[in-house]
Amino acid sequence: MSRVTAAAWALGPVAVAVLAVGFAWLTGFSQRTVLPGGIEAWFYGFFLDRYPLFSGAIAYGLARLLLTMARPAPGGPVRRLAGGAVAVALLLAACLYPTFGGVVLRAGFATGGMAFLSGQAMPVAYGLGTASAAILFGLILGLGGLLTAGRLREDGGWGRWLLAGAGRVLMRTLALWFALLLLGLAHAAGLGAWPRRPLTDGEAGLAGALVLLAFLPHAGLVWLDSGHRHRSPSAATG
């Protein structure tokens, strides 16, 4: 993989997430947009209102999985397509079922809520809640990568793989924690009333900047890992 290709693969999902914000701004999408009754009841609600930029996280995750499907990997195209379809279905279910936010935001809200009710300060409860959501979101992305194109073992043996793999998992989970921490502060940062009304120009710029800043660390880690695999062909993929 060339450096340009590695950069495009790593940073492409960030661009997709920012473009998703731009699409909402250009189309004027909001809760005033008329949708079929069943879709409207499923999509609009508490979690979209409180954590609207989680939609950027969904776009980022989907783009990451779809780009992984497009890369050559052991097992050939059949494995990539089959594994990728399962991975995408898992991500969508975890983020959108039974309604927007899915089990990811519900896990975060439940963890943070219980921490706050047990006497923790709000910043601590918020941090615990977003950590819970980030762990679940990262687990789904990691599992999706393995289903699509992953290999579980390096030539150096299981001990080397476990050590290197644990470090990558920890760093990427922390990066996703940072992303969800930042996205959850959208309203406090001045996002305004979206999605109850369309995004203004300034709000769209702020939302795009938050999404960009949120996912750059995770994308950067993916880029660095891709560079390591490019230098060491025997390293694990995923």
VEXZAKE-688368 format. One record per residue (C-alpha): residue number from 0; residue in three letters; x, y, z. Coordinates in steps of 0.25 Angstrom, whole numbers. Each point is the difference from the previous one (the first is absolute). Last residue first. Layout:
N
<rec num="NUM" residu="ALA" c1="X" c2="Y" c3="Z"/>
...
END
This chain:
238
<rec num="237" residu="GLY" c1="-30" c2="-21" c3="42"/>
<rec num="236" residu="THR" c1="13" c2="-6" c3="-5"/>
<rec num="235" residu="ALA" c1="11" c2="-7" c3="8"/>
<rec num="234" residu="ALA" c1="14" c2="3" c3="-3"/>
<rec num="233" residu="SER" c1="8" c2="-9" c3="-10"/>
<rec num="232" residu="PRO" c1="1" c2="11" c3="-10"/>
<rec num="231" residu="SER" c1="8" c2="9" c3="9"/>
<rec num="230" residu="ARG" c1="3" c2="14" c3="-6"/>
<rec num="229" residu="HIS" c1="-14" c2="0" c3="-6"/>
<rec num="228" residu="ARG" c1="-6" c2="-6" c3="13"/>
<rec num="227" residu="HIS" c1="7" c2="12" c3="8"/>
<rec num="226" residu="GLY" c1="-6" c2="10" c3="-10"/>
<rec num="225" residu="SER" c1="-14" c2="-6" c3="2"/>
<rec num="224" residu="ASP" c1="2" c2="1" c3="15"/>
<rec num="223" residu="LEU" c1="4" c2="15" c3="-1"/>
<rec num="222" residu="TRP" c1="-12" c2="3" c3="-9"/>
<rec num="221" residu="VAL" c1="-10" c2="-8" c3="9"/>
<rec num="220" residu="LEU" c1="6" c2="9" c3="12"/>
<rec num="219" residu="GLY" c1="-2" c2="12" c3="-8"/>
<rec num="218" residu="ALA" c1="-15" c2="-4" c3="-3"/>
<rec num="217" residu="HIS" c1="-2" c2="-1" c3="15"/>
<rec num="216" residu="PRO" c1="6" c2="13" c3="3"/>
<rec num="215" residu="LEU" c1="-7" c2="7" c3="-11"/>
<rec num="214" residu="PHE" c1="-14" c2="-5" c3="4"/>
<rec num="213" residu="ALA" c1="-4" c2="11" c3="10"/>
<rec num="212" residu="LEU" c1="7" c2="12" c3="-7"/>
<rec num="211" residu="LEU" c1="-7" c2="-3" c3="-13"/>
<rec num="210" residu="VAL" c1="-14" c2="-2" c3="7"/>
<rec num="209" residu="LEU" c1="2" c2="13" c3="8"/>
<rec num="208" residu="ALA" c1="4" c2="8" c3="-12"/>
<rec num="207" residu="GLY" c1="-12" c2="-5" c3="-8"/>
<rec num="206" residu="ALA" c1="-9" c2="3" c3="11"/>
<rec num="205" residu="LEU" c1="6" c2="14" c3="2"/>
<rec num="204" residu="GLY" c1="-1" c2="3" c3="-15"/>
<rec num="203" residu="ALA" c1="-15" c2="-5" c3="-1"/>
<rec num="202" residu="GLU" c1="-3" c2="8" c3="12"/>
<rec num="201" residu="GLY" c1="6" c2="13" c3="-6"/>
<rec num="200" residu="ASP" c1="-8" c2="-3" c3="-13"/>
<rec num="199" residu="THR" c1="-13" c2="-2" c3="7"/>
<rec num="198" residu="LEU" c1="-4" c2="-15" c3="2"/>
<rec num="197" residu="PRO" c1="-15" c2="-3" c3="-2"/>
<rec num="196" residu="ARG" c1="-10" c2="0" c3="12"/>
<rec num="195" residu="ARG" c1="-2" c2="-10" c3="11"/>
<rec num="194" residu="PRO" c1="13" c2="-7" c3="-4"/>
<rec num="193" residu="TRP" c1="6" c2="9" c3="3"/>
<rec num="192" residu="ALA" c1="-3" c2="10" c3="11"/>
<rec num="191" residu="GLY" c1="13" c2="7" c3="2"/>
<rec num="190" residu="LEU" c1="14" c2="-6" c3="-3"/>
<rec num="189" residu="GLY" c1="6" c2="9" c3="10"/>
<rec num="188" residu="ALA" c1="11" c2="-7" c3="7"/>
<rec num="187" residu="ALA" c1="-9" c2="-5" c3="11"/>
<rec num="186" residu="HIS" c1="-9" c2="-6" c3="-11"/>
<rec num="185" residu="ALA" c1="11" c2="-7" c3="-7"/>
<rec num="184" residu="LEU" c1="6" c2="-6" c3="13"/>
<rec num="183" residu="GLY" c1="-4" c2="-14" c3="-3"/>
<rec num="182" residu="LEU" c1="9" c2="0" c3="-12"/>
<rec num="181" residu="LEU" c1="12" c2="4" c3="8"/>
<rec num="180" residu="LEU" c1="-1" c2="-11" c3="10"/>
<rec num="179" residu="LEU" c1="-4" c2="-10" c3="-11"/>
<rec num="178" residu="ALA" c1="12" c2="3" c3="-8"/>
<rec num="177" residu="PHE" c1="10" c2="0" c3="12"/>
<rec num="176" residu="TRP" c1="-6" c2="-14" c3="4"/>
<rec num="175" residu="LEU" c1="2" c2="-4" c3="-14"/>
<rec num="174" residu="ALA" c1="15" c2="4" c3="1"/>
<rec num="173" residu="LEU" c1="1" c2="-7" c3="13"/>
<rec num="172" residu="THR" c1="-6" c2="-13" c3="-6"/>
<rec num="171" residu="ARG" c1="10" c2="1" c3="-12"/>
<rec num="170" residu="MET" c1="12" c2="1" c3="10"/>
<rec num="169" residu="LEU" c1="-5" c2="-11" c3="8"/>
<rec num="168" residu="VAL" c1="-3" c2="-9" c3="-12"/>
<rec num="167" residu="ARG" c1="14" c2="3" c3="-6"/>
<rec num="166" residu="GLY" c1="7" c2="-3" c3="13"/>
<rec num="165" residu="ALA" c1="-7" c2="-13" c3="2"/>
<rec num="164" residu="GLY" c1="3" c2="-5" c3="-14"/>
<rec num="163" residu="ALA" c1="15" c2="3" c3="2"/>
<rec num="162" residu="LEU" c1="0" c2="-8" c3="13"/>
<rec num="161" residu="LEU" c1="-9" c2="-11" c3="-5"/>
<rec num="160" residu="TRP" c1="7" c2="-1" c3="-13"/>
<rec num="159" residu="ARG" c1="13" c2="-2" c3="6"/>
<rec num="158" residu="GLY" c1="-4" c2="-11" c3="9"/>
<rec num="157" residu="TRP" c1="-8" c2="-7" c3="-11"/>
<rec num="156" residu="GLY" c1="12" c2="-2" c3="-9"/>
<rec num="155" residu="GLY" c1="10" c2="9" c3="-8"/>
<rec num="154" residu="ASP" c1="-7" c2="-3" c3="-13"/>
<rec num="153" residu="GLU" c1="-12" c2="8" c3="5"/>
<rec num="152" residu="ARG" c1="-13" c2="-6" c3="3"/>
<rec num="151" residu="LEU" c1="-15" c2="4" c3="0"/>
<rec num="150" residu="ARG" c1="-2" c2="3" c3="-15"/>
<rec num="149" residu="GLY" c1="-10" c2="10" c3="-3"/>
<rec num="148" residu="ALA" c1="-7" c2="4" c3="-13"/>
<rec num="147" residu="THR" c1="-15" c2="1" c3="1"/>
<rec num="146" residu="LEU" c1="-4" c2="-8" c3="13"/>
<rec num="145" residu="LEU" c1="13" c2="5" c3="7"/>
<rec num="144" residu="GLY" c1="-3" c2="15" c3="-4"/>
<rec num="143" residu="GLY" c1="-15" c2="-2" c3="4"/>
<rec num="142" residu="LEU" c1="5" c2="-5" c3="14"/>
<rec num="141" residu="GLY" c1="9" c2="12" c3="1"/>
<rec num="140" residu="LEU" c1="-12" c2="10" c3="-4"/>
<rec num="139" residu="ILE" c1="-9" c2="-7" c3="10"/>
<rec num="138" residu="LEU" c1="9" c2="0" c3="11"/>
<rec num="137" residu="GLY" c1="3" c2="14" c3="-2"/>
<rec num="136" residu="PHE" c1="-14" c2="4" c3="1"/>
<rec num="135" residu="LEU" c1="-2" c2="-8" c3="13"/>
<rec num="134" residu="ILE" c1="13" c2="6" c3="6"/>
<rec num="133" residu="ALA" c1="-4" c2="14" c3="-5"/>
<rec num="132" residu="ALA" c1="-14" c2="-1" c3="6"/>
<rec num="131" residu="SER" c1="6" c2="-4" c3="14"/>
<rec num="130" residu="ALA" c1="10" c2="11" c3="-1"/>
<rec num="129" residu="THR" c1="-10" c2="10" c3="-3"/>
<rec num="128" residu="GLY" c1="-8" c2="-4" c3="12"/>
<rec num="127" residu="LEU" c1="12" c2="0" c3="9"/>
<rec num="126" residu="GLY" c1="4" c2="14" c3="-4"/>
<rec num="125" residu="TYR" c1="-14" c2="5" c3="1"/>
<rec num="124" residu="ALA" c1="-1" c2="-5" c3="14"/>
<rec num="123" residu="VAL" c1="14" c2="6" c3="4"/>
<rec num="122" residu="PRO" c1="-4" c2="13" c3="-6"/>
<rec num="121" residu="MET" c1="-13" c2="0" c3="8"/>
<rec num="120" residu="ALA" c1="6" c2="-3" c3="13"/>
<rec num="119" residu="GLN" c1="-2" c2="-14" c3="5"/>
<rec num="118" residu="GLY" c1="-11" c2="-3" c3="11"/>
<rec num="117" residu="SER" c1="-6" c2="-13" c3="-3"/>
<rec num="116" residu="LEU" c1="-10" c2="7" c3="-9"/>
<rec num="115" residu="PHE" c1="11" c2="6" c3="-8"/>
<rec num="114" residu="ALA" c1="6" c2="-14" c3="-3"/>
<rec num="113" residu="MET" c1="-13" c2="-6" c3="-3"/>
<rec num="112" residu="GLY" c1="-3" c2="11" c3="-10"/>
<rec num="111" residu="GLY" c1="14" c2="-1" c3="-7"/>
<rec num="110" residu="THR" c1="-1" c2="-15" c3="-1"/>
<rec num="109" residu="ALA" c1="-15" c2="0" c3="-5"/>
<rec num="108" residu="PHE" c1="3" c2="11" c3="-10"/>
<rec num="107" residu="GLY" c1="12" c2="-7" c3="-5"/>
<rec num="106" residu="ALA" c1="-7" c2="-13" c3="-2"/>
<rec num="105" residu="ARG" c1="-12" c2="7" c3="-6"/>
<rec num="104" residu="LEU" c1="10" c2="7" c3="-10"/>
<rec num="103" residu="VAL" c1="6" c2="-13" c3="-5"/>
<rec num="102" residu="VAL" c1="-13" c2="-8" c3="1"/>
<rec num="101" residu="GLY" c1="-7" c2="7" c3="-11"/>
<rec num="100" residu="GLY" c1="3" c2="15" c3="-1"/>
<rec num="99" residu="PHE" c1="-12" c2="2" c3="-10"/>
<rec num="98" residu="THR" c1="-11" c2="-10" c3="4"/>
<rec num="97" residu="PRO" c1="-1" c2="-14" c3="3"/>
<rec num="96" residu="TYR" c1="10" c2="-2" c3="-6"/>
<rec num="95" residu="LEU" c1="8" c2="11" c3="-7"/>
<rec num="94" residu="CYS" c1="15" c2="0" c3="5"/>
<rec num="93" residu="ALA" c1="1" c2="-15" c3="4"/>
<rec num="92" residu="ALA" c1="-9" c2="-5" c3="-11"/>
<rec num="91" residu="LEU" c1="8" c2="9" c3="-11"/>
<rec num="90" residu="LEU" c1="13" c2="-5" c3="5"/>
<rec num="89" residu="LEU" c1="-4" c2="-15" c3="0"/>
<rec num="88" residu="ALA" c1="-6" c2="1" c3="-14"/>
<rec num="87" residu="VAL" c1="13" c2="7" c3="-5"/>
<rec num="86" residu="ALA" c1="8" c2="-11" c3="6"/>
<rec num="85" residu="VAL" c1="-8" c2="-11" c3="-5"/>
<rec num="84" residu="ALA" c1="0" c2="6" c3="-14"/>
<rec num="83" residu="GLY" c1="15" c2="2" c3="1"/>
<rec num="82" residu="GLY" c1="2" c2="-15" c3="4"/>
<rec num="81" residu="ALA" c1="-7" c2="-4" c3="-12"/>
<rec num="80" residu="LEU" c1="6" c2="10" c3="-10"/>
<rec num="79" residu="ARG" c1="14" c2="-2" c3="5"/>
<rec num="78" residu="ARG" c1="-1" c2="-15" c3="1"/>
<rec num="77" residu="VAL" c1="-5" c2="-1" c3="-14"/>
<rec num="76" residu="PRO" c1="11" c2="10" c3="-5"/>
<rec num="75" residu="GLY" c1="12" c2="-9" c3="4"/>
<rec num="74" residu="GLY" c1="3" c2="-7" c3="13"/>
<rec num="73" residu="PRO" c1="12" c2="8" c3="4"/>
<rec num="72" residu="ALA" c1="-2" c2="15" c3="-3"/>
<rec num="71" residu="PRO" c1="-1" c2="10" c3="-12"/>
<rec num="70" residu="ARG" c1="-6" c2="13" c3="5"/>
<rec num="69" residu="ALA" c1="-14" c2="3" c3="-4"/>
<rec num="68" residu="MET" c1="-7" c2="-6" c3="12"/>
<rec num="67" residu="THR" c1="9" c2="8" c3="9"/>
<rec num="66" residu="LEU" c1="-5" c2="13" c3="-7"/>
<rec num="65" residu="LEU" c1="-15" c2="-5" c3="3"/>
<rec num="64" residu="LEU" c1="4" c2="-2" c3="14"/>
<rec num="63" residu="ARG" c1="6" c2="14" c3="2"/>
<rec num="62" residu="ALA" c1="-11" c2="7" c3="-8"/>
<rec num="61" residu="LEU" c1="-10" c2="-7" c3="9"/>
<rec num="60" residu="GLY" c1="7" c2="4" c3="13"/>
<rec num="59" residu="TYR" c1="2" c2="15" c3="-4"/>
<rec num="58" residu="ALA" c1="-15" c2="1" c3="-5"/>
<rec num="57" residu="ILE" c1="-4" c2="-5" c3="14"/>
<rec num="56" residu="ALA" c1="9" c2="9" c3="7"/>
<rec num="55" residu="GLY" c1="-5" c2="12" c3="-8"/>
<rec num="54" residu="SER" c1="-14" c2="-4" c3="4"/>
<rec num="53" residu="PHE" c1="5" c2="0" c3="15"/>
<rec num="52" residu="LEU" c1="0" c2="15" c3="-4"/>
<rec num="51" residu="PRO" c1="-15" c2="1" c3="5"/>
<rec num="50" residu="TYR" c1="3" c2="-4" c3="14"/>
<rec num="49" residu="ARG" c1="-12" c2="6" c3="9"/>
<rec num="48" residu="ASP" c1="-10" c2="2" c3="-11"/>
<rec num="47" residu="LEU" c1="4" c2="-13" c3="-8"/>
<rec num="46" residu="PHE" c1="0" c2="-8" c3="14"/>
<rec num="45" residu="PHE" c1="-14" c2="5" c3="4"/>
<rec num="44" residu="GLY" c1="-8" c2="-2" c3="-13"/>
<rec num="43" residu="TYR" c1="0" c2="1" c3="-15"/>
<rec num="42" residu="PHE" c1="5" c2="-13" c3="-7"/>
<rec num="41" residu="TRP" c1="-10" c2="-11" c3="4"/>
<rec num="40" residu="ALA" c1="-13" c2="9" c3="0"/>
<rec num="39" residu="GLU" c1="4" c2="7" c3="-13"/>
<rec num="38" residu="ILE" c1="3" c2="-14" c3="-7"/>
<rec num="37" residu="GLY" c1="-14" c2="-5" c3="4"/>
<rec num="36" residu="GLY" c1="-7" c2="12" c3="-4"/>
<rec num="35" residu="PRO" c1="7" c2="2" c3="-13"/>
<rec num="34" residu="LEU" c1="9" c2="13" c3="0"/>
<rec num="33" residu="VAL" c1="-4" c2="14" c3="0"/>
<rec num="32" residu="THR" c1="12" c2="9" c3="3"/>
<rec num="31" residu="ARG" c1="-3" c2="9" c3="11"/>
<rec num="30" residu="GLN" c1="9" c2="-9" c3="9"/>
<rec num="29" residu="SER" c1="11" c2="5" c3="-8"/>
<rec num="28" residu="PHE" c1="7" c2="-1" c3="-14"/>
<rec num="27" residu="GLY" c1="2" c2="14" c3="-6"/>
<rec num="26" residu="THR" c1="5" c2="-8" c3="-13"/>
<rec num="25" residu="LEU" c1="13" c2="8" c3="0"/>
<rec num="24" residu="TRP" c1="2" c2="-1" c3="15"/>
<rec num="23" residu="ALA" c1="-3" c2="-14" c3="2"/>
<rec num="22" residu="PHE" c1="9" c2="-3" c3="-12"/>
<rec num="21" residu="GLY" c1="11" c2="8" c3="6"/>
<rec num="20" residu="VAL" c1="0" c2="-8" c3="13"/>
<rec num="19" residu="ALA" c1="0" c2="-13" c3="-8"/>
<rec num="18" residu="LEU" c1="12" c2="6" c3="-8"/>
<rec num="17" residu="VAL" c1="8" c2="1" c3="14"/>
<rec num="16" residu="ALA" c1="-3" c2="-15" c3="2"/>
<rec num="15" residu="VAL" c1="5" c2="-3" c3="-14"/>
<rec num="14" residu="ALA" c1="12" c2="8" c3="2"/>
<rec num="13" residu="VAL" c1="4" c2="-7" c3="13"/>
<rec num="12" residu="PRO" c1="-3" c2="-14" c3="-7"/>
<rec num="11" residu="GLY" c1="10" c2="4" c3="-11"/>
<rec num="10" residu="LEU" c1="11" c2="3" c3="10"/>
<rec num="9" residu="ALA" c1="6" c2="-14" c3="2"/>
<rec num="8" residu="TRP" c1="-3" c2="-6" c3="-14"/>
<rec num="7" residu="ALA" c1="5" c2="13" c3="-7"/>
<rec num="6" residu="ALA" c1="12" c2="1" c3="8"/>
<rec num="5" residu="ALA" c1="4" c2="-15" c3="-2"/>
<rec num="4" residu="THR" c1="-3" c2="2" c3="-15"/>
<rec num="3" residu="VAL" c1="10" c2="12" c3="0"/>
<rec num="2" residu="ARG" c1="10" c2="-7" c3="8"/>
<rec num="1" residu="SER" c1="0" c2="-11" c3="-10"/>
<rec num="0" residu="MET" c1="-6" c2="-14" c3="4"/>
END
